[in-house]
Amino acid sequence: MSAALARRFSEADLAQIRERNPVADVAGQYVTLRRSGAKMIGPCPVCGGGAKSKSAFEVKVDGETWVCAVCSDGGDVIRLVEKIENCSFVDACERLGGQRSADAAAVARLAEQREAKRLKREADAERYREQERRRLRNMWDRAEPLRGTPAERYLTATRGLILPDKTPGLRFLPAAAYFHGEEEDERGRISRAVLHRGPAMIAAFIRGDGRFGGLHFTYFTDTDPPRKLELIDPATGETLPAKKMRGSKLGAHILFARESLRVCANPQTDPNVYQARVLVIGEGIETVGSVYTAHRIAGRSIDDYAWWAAGDLGNLGGPHLENLAHPTAKQPNGHPRRVPGPLPDLDKPGLVIPDSVEQLILLGDGDSDPVLTHYAMDRAARRYARPGLTIRIAFARAGGDFNGMLRGEA
């Protein structure tokens, strides 16, 4: 915030603006939000989130901040109004009913209260993340190896993949819970509601330090062959995603294939050892598996290759430096949609590319927003560039993905 703005609105003024205008209430004037656990979620009032992203926008547990998984933006209620209305910081404050004051004691008191709340939130969040990581690690340890399970049949029969001899990053759960929304017990305690329980493939996210970070879930039907699960939200009637991620994925990867690699037995002390010369990274497991399969069918030598899935486009490209106006997509208010740009924020971590890698191949699907995808690929290439590393980007056919190309879809 500039000195001029600081003179116009003191810290006490800004704190009062935020307290009088809960993020969920303001966002709710533009879109319909629904509760999911301790958070509120829904389509993003800034970028719209796209037809398949009706849960992209999230009001954080603290109730004071928001984030969007599609436009990769976030902040407090003032920034929300800035982005929605495409107005200045001062205009946003005034639209939220901001008024000037000069109470130095109030400024100091509110600053102290905010700092105490911030420290408590960070401590609570870190404690929850570690508890969740341990829960997920226990789930991973109890899961079945992939071979001989419906998860293997889903990948081979339904998706047409050839699997490597070893799949250290993939396992199977016969009755995985699908959490959605919340429920209240007879004592009035609120917990996450289990909407479905059934077969799922799980994949381990391994962080750059070699530690287990979280899990990627792919839910499918119990038919033969299995297909991706289609669940309907009973509250909204919308189709829910068949894939979910829990834990921490930022800067972490899923290992799809590499004969000499292993998921570390002790994530505290035993990091993965990578000796791959060529590393292939795609957004999803099936994307990477499709290109792996194509190499196998073509009879190419891939003994010195490693194959990673990043989980999503944002994690593949890493944190961005700025948002840019989308050339065609519009926000609900008619303004250009703002999307993560091609420049990486190198002060924030991304995937850790092993030192042994001499060639990095990035895979971009053709059925995602082309602007978002090209920016993410460009951002990744800039982020991971180093002397001696050749980076190449391969795009699937426009309007399709690598798995569709593998299976001969038009």
Buried (B, 14 or more C-beta within 10 A) or exposed (E): EEEEEEEBBBBBBBBBBBEEBBBBBBBBEBBEBBBBBEBBBBBBBBBBBBEEBBBBBBBBBBBBBBBBBBBBBBBBBBBBBBBBBBBEBBBBBBBBEBEEEEEEEBBEEBEEEBEEEEEEBEEEEEEEBEEBBEEBBEBBEEBEBBEEBBBBBBBBBBBBBBBBEBBBBBBBBBEBBBBBBBEEEEEEEEEBBEBBEBBBBBBBBBBBEBBBBBBBBBBBBEEEBBBBBEBEBEEEEEEBBBBBBBBBBBBBBBBBBBEEBBBBEEBEEEBBEBEBEBBBBBBBBBBBBBBBBBBBEEEEEBEBBBBBBBBBBBBBBBBBBEBBEBEEBEBBEEBBBBBBBBBBBEEEBBBBBBEBBEBBBBBBBBBBBBBBBBBBBBBBBBBBEEEEBEBEBEBBBEEBBBBBBBEEEE
